Amino acid sequence: MKENRLTLFDDEYFNSYKKLGGKKNKSRYMKILEIFFNETLDIFIDGNPLYHDSREEALEAVKKEAKITYEELDLIFESVDDVTAYT
């Protein structure tokens, strides 16, 4: 089971998301953010293929599980990357 990886930066991530043009409310954004971290953190930060063999596979899993578009996925990624470099 993947652990909850939400952080002290959640408010900053959400503010960045809104500045980037994100339309989701904070509750929905936080649910998507949790999915995003659960699916991507290991492969993006540690290069660990624990859950996914590639970054692309991890991002596709986020898109599918969160039921969002590629455009929304990009906003989520950028909101994190703008606050705490994710790549």
C-alpha positions in Angstrom: 0.0 0.0 0.0 1.3 3.4 -0.9 1.6 5.9 1.9 0.1 9.4 2.1 2.8 11.8 0.9 1.1 15.2 1.3 3.4 17.8 2.6 3.8 21.1 4.4 3.8 22.8 1.0 0.2 21.9 0.1 -1.1 25.5 0.4 1.8 26.7 -1.8 1.2 24.0 -4.4 -2.5 24.9 -4.5 -1.8 28.7 -4.8 0.7 27.9 -7.7 -2.0 25.7 -9.3 -4.5 28.6 -9.2 -1.9 31.1 -10.6 -1.3 28.6 -13.5 -5.0 28.7 -14.3 -6.2 25.7 -12.4 -10.0 25.5 -12.0 -10.4 22.7 -9.4 -11.4 23.6 -5.8 -8.9 22.9 -3.1 -10.5 19.6 -1.9 -10.4 18.1 -5.4 -6.9 19.4 -6.1 -5.7 17.8 -2.9 -7.2 14.5 -3.9 -5.4 14.7 -7.2 -2.2 15.8 -5.6 -2.2 12.8 -3.3 -2.7 10.5 -6.3 0.1 12.4 -8.1 2.6 11.9 -5.3 1.6 8.3 -4.7 2.1 7.4 -8.3 5.1 9.5 -9.2 7.4 10.2 -6.2 9.4 7.0 -6.3 10.2 7.0 -10.0 10.7 10.8 -10.3 12.7 11.5 -7.2 14.5 8.3 -6.5 14.5 6.6 -9.9 12.9 3.7 -8.1 10.6 1.6 -10.3 8.7 0.3 -7.3 5.3 1.1 -8.8 6.1 2.2 -12.4 8.9 1.4 -14.8 9.1 5.0 -16.2 8.0 8.5 -15.5 5.6 8.4 -18.5 3.9 5.3 -17.1 3.6 7.0 -13.7 2.0 10.1 -15.2 -0.4 8.0 -17.2 -1.4 6.2 -14.0 -2.1 9.6 -12.4 -4.2 10.6 -15.4 -6.2 7.4 -15.3 -6.7 7.2 -11.5 -7.6 10.8 -11.1 -9.7 10.9 -14.3 -8.1 14.1 -15.6 -6.9 15.4 -18.9 -3.3 15.8 -20.0 -3.7 19.5 -19.6 -4.9 19.1 -16.0 -2.1 16.7 -15.3 0.4 19.3 -16.6 -1.1 21.9 -14.2 -0.7 19.5 -11.3 2.9 18.7 -12.2 3.8 22.4 -12.8 2.2 23.5 -9.5 4.5 21.1 -7.6 7.6 21.8 -9.8 7.2 25.6 -9.4 7.3 25.3 -5.6 9.6 22.4 -5.0 11.6 21.3 -8.1 10.2 17.9 -9.0 12.6 16.9 -11.8 
